[in-house]
Amino acid sequence: MGQDTNISAWVVVYETSDQRRSAEATLVLSALEIEHALTRSNDNWRLRVPASLAVAAAAELAAYDNERLAPPIGPRPIDELSTGWSGVIAYGVLLLLVATLARQGALDLDWFGSGRLDAGRVVAGEWWRAVTALTLHTDLSHLASNIIFGSFFGLYVGRYLGAGFGWAAILLGGTAGNVVNAWIQPASHLAIGASTSVFAALGLLSAFTWRRGYWHNTPWKVRIAPVTAAICLLAFTGTGAGTGSDNVDVMAHLTGFLAGFGLGIWLALSRLPRGKKPQQIVAILAAGLIAGAWVSAFSVAATFR
């Protein structure tokens, strides 16, 4: 940094009590090769430049301050509690296992008859069908699409909420969506598939990232991306009544998304416990709910044989 011997002819273009800010200002002028001098007086740092360079230096420093004070642009990072992969693996293994057992009629049981969502029976009190139906699928393509989409959304839910809390919330969202769907649909309505939970995961992810401020510093078009994704996914999966050969239940998709969205808001406003133990306990409870639902389903089926 060169200095004019007659420093009294120089003028102050920047003054601050913050040493870090003064250091940043000197770096700005150094990068622009503007001659300057930094001095301290009365606890303030003063940056001087030759009078002939004062206008240019002041303009550059003002531009720097405007850029520094401008709101950040882009998504705001959210704390990640896990990698999310353990939940994805467990989800895939569960659906593949139940698909195999159901197709083979394992244990000489009618898996589809005992576990499918039967609206009339759910309303009558067979709550477990809202859970067991999430694990059943009509064919390989139905199973594959739910594994792919569920894994994608569930991966990020697991990262932000932890594998235990994240997938338990997805399960609860899917179950709640099925219960509401059963109350809305006619008593004869039948449905199976994990897609209700897939949409619950999407709704949960949308609400959680929104309430945690992930989209706060992004344009409005980016902020509505989760809702756009839900609409696109609905369009991709098509429409249908969920009966017969038609395995698409749009109402279940909608109720699953809304249930997940509500859970996402609640969880975003809650303080999630950190550490493996709470996550493991919740994961065990979620697994217990699925196992208990199937035990209830088979117990009732055996009673009416």
N, C-alpha and C positions, 0 to 999 in steps of 0.2 A: 504494500500500500504506500504509494507515494504521497507526500504532503507538500503543499506550498509553504515556503518559509514564512510568508506573511499570513499566519492562520487567522489573524483578526479580520482578514478580508473574506473569510469563509462564513457561511450561514448555517444555522441549525435546521435540519430538515426532518429530524425524527428525535423524539424524546420519550423515554419510558423509565419506570422504576423497576421493570422486569429485566434482569440481566439476560435471560434466555431470548426474550424478544429483541433486545438490542443486538445480540449475537446473530440472530436470524436476519435482521436488517442489514448488518454489515456483510453477510454472505450474499444477500441480494445485490448490493452495490458492487461487491467484488466480482460476482459472476458477470455483471454488465460492464466491468472495467471502468467504473466511475470512481474517481479519486475521492477519498473520504478519510475522516478521523473520528475516533470514538473516545469521548472523555466522560468523566464522572463528576457531578457537581450536586451537592445537597441531596444525596441519595438517588439522584436521577442519572440515567445514562443519556448522553447527548451525542447525536451523530451529525457531524458537520461535513459540508462539501463546499468547493469553491463556488462563489456567487454565480458564476457563469453556468454552472451545472445544477444549480438549485432546483429549477423548474423541472428538469428531466428527472432528477433524483427523487423529488417529492412525488411526481406522477408514478414512478415505478414502485415506490414504497406504498403508495395508496392502493395501487393495483394488487400488490402482494397482500395487504391487509384485507381487501375485499374478497380475495380468493380464499384467504385463511378463515375468514368469518362466515363465508357462504355455507349454507346447509350442505351436509354431505349428500352425495348422489349414489344411489345403489342400495341393495339390500343391507340391512343391519344384521350382523352375525348373531345367532342364537346359541347359547351354550348347548353342547352335545354331551349327553350322559352315557352314551355307549356307541359302538360302531353300528349297531342295529342288525348285524348279520345273524346273531344267535336266534333272534325271534323269527327272522325270515326262514331259516333252516327248519325250525320247529314247526312253523306254519306249513311249509311244503311237505314235510314228513307226515304230519297229521293228515292232510288231505289225501296224500297218496296211500297211506295206510288204510284209512276208512274206505277209500274207493276200491282198494283191493279186497278188503274183507266183505264189503257190501256186494260186489260183483260175484264173489265166490259163495255167498250165502253162508259165511263162516258161522260156526256153532249152530248150524241149522236154524238160523234166525232170519226173519224178514226185515232186513235193515231199512229198506225203503218204506215199507208199510208202517214200521214202528217209528221211524225218525223224521219222515217228511213233514213239512208244515201243512197241517190240515186246519184251516181257519176255524171251522166249527169246533173242533176238539180243543184248540188252543183257548178259544173263548170260554169253553166249558171247564177249563182248568188244567189241561195238559201243557203246562208252561214249557216243559223240557223240549217240546218240538221246535220251539223258537231257537233253541241252541243246536239240537242235533241236525236240523235241516241245513245249517250252515256248513256241515261237513260232508254232505251228500251231493253227488253230481250225476247228470244224466249220461254223459259220454266223455270221451277223452278230450274233445275240443272244449267242452264246457269246463272240464277240470283244468285244462292247460291255461285257458284265458283267465280264470280266477287266480291261479297260482302266479301267473305273470304280473297281472295288474295289482293283485294283493301284495305281492312281494315288493313291487316298486314303491307303492305308497307306504306300506308297512315299514320299509327300510328307514324312511325318514321320520316316521312316527316313533320308531324305536330309538333312533338317534337322539331325538329331542326329549323324549319322555323316559327313555330307558326301555330295555327289552320287556321287562316285567310289566311296568305300568302301561307302556305303549300298546302291547298286544292285548292286555286285559281290557284296556279301553276300547280297542277295536272289536273285541268279542262282545263287550257290553253294548256297544253301539249297534252291532249287527243283530244282537238278540232283541234290543229295544225296537229296532226297525222292524223286525219280524213280528213282534207282538202288536205293534201299531198297525202293521199291514193286515194282520189277521182280523183285527177289529173293524178295519175299513172294508175289507173284501167280503163277498158273499160267503156263507158257511161252507159252500162246496169248493172253495178255492184251495188248490194244492200247489205247493212250490218247494223246490230244493235249490241249494247252491250257496256258495260263499259270497256271491256278488253283493248281498246286503252289507256284509262286513267290509267288502272292498270299497263300497261307497261311504261307509262309516269312516274308514281310514282316510279317504279323501276329504270328507267334511271335517274330521278331526284335525287333519294337517292344515287345512285352510284356516280354520278358526284359531288354532294355536299360534301359527306364524303371524296371523293378522294381529291378534291381541298382544303378542310379545314384541310387536313393532318391526317385524322382519321387512315388511313392505313400506315402512313409514317414509323412506327417502326415495321412493321410486315414482314414476309417472302413474297416473290413474289406470292406464291400460295394463300396466304390469300388476297393479294391485288387484284387478279383477281376474287375474290369470287362473286362480284356483276354481272360481265359479265357471270360467270358460272351459277349463279342463273337465269339470263335471258334465257340462252340456255336451262337449265333444265325446266324452266316454258314453253318455247315454245314446248319442247318435250312432256311435260305433257298435254298441251292443244291440241296437235296434229296439223295436217295440213289440209288445205282445201281452198276452193275458196270463202267462205262466201256467197253462194247463195243456194237457195232451202232449203233442210233440213239440209244442212251443215252450222253450225253457227260459224265456225272458219275462221277468216280472218287473215292469217299470215302476210300479208303486212301491215295491220293496226297495228298489234303488233310491227312490226319493226319500222314503222314510229312513233308510239307513244313513243317507247323507245328512239329513236334518238331525238325527240322533247323534251322529258323530260330531256335527257342528256344535251342538249344545254342549257335549262333553268337552270339546276342544276349548270352548270359552271358559268353562268352569276350571279346567286344568291349567289354563294359561294364567288364571287369576289366583291359583293355588301355589303353595311352595312345595315343590316336589322333593322328597327326601333323596339324598345322595348316598352312594355306597351300594355294594352288591347285595347285602342281606335283604333290605326292603324290596328290592327288585325281585329277588329269588322267592321271597314269601308271596308276593302278589302273583308271580308266574305259577307257583304251585297252586294257589287258590283258583286261578283261571283254568289250569289243567283239571283241577278237581271238579269245577263246574261242568266241564265237558264230559268227564267220566261219569259224574253223578247224573247228568241228563240222560246219557245212554243207558245207565243202569235202570233209571226210572222208566225209560221207554220200553226196555225189554221186560221189565217186571210187569208192567201193565199188559203188554202183549201176551205174556205167558198166562196171565190171569184169565184172559178171554179166549184162550185156545180151546 
